[in-house]
Amino acid sequence: MSPRAKEEYFEVLFKRYKDSTRKEKTRIIDECCAVCGYHRKHAIRRLRGFKRFTKLKPKKRGKPVVYNKASIIIPLKQLWLTADLPCSKRPKAILPLWLPKYIEHFGQLTEDIIKTLPVISPATIDRI
């Protein structure tokens, strides 16, 4: 029996199973086990609408992402390499001084990046 056929079969059985008595449910489960080759417990879970493995993932908790890593990482890495690989606290202090020179030299930064780079925290620089 194909997976698609099993799904259609369970859809029909579910409607019968839902409105039946206890004895009828036992017969339906026996029939299901014989046709599909499932264990009784698995058949019962499927017929009761058991959705253990199809739960949606919970939403990501915490604050939303503020900095777009793809656009900030290139200028931040170039400034970090130019400053001879210092720890994150030093580039934070260097950024306001070196950013105008970087813009003159490379000149391809958007206004959004120019505003967010000086405001970024040392911990965020470490993570990036």
Secondary structure, 3 states (H helix, E strand, C coil): CCHHHHHHHHHHHHHHHHCCCHHHHHHHHHHHHHHHCCCHHHHHHHHCCCCHHHCCCCCCCCCCCCCCHHHHHHHHHHHHHHCCCCCCHHHHHHHHHHHHHHHHHHCCCCHHHHHHCCCCCHHHHHHC
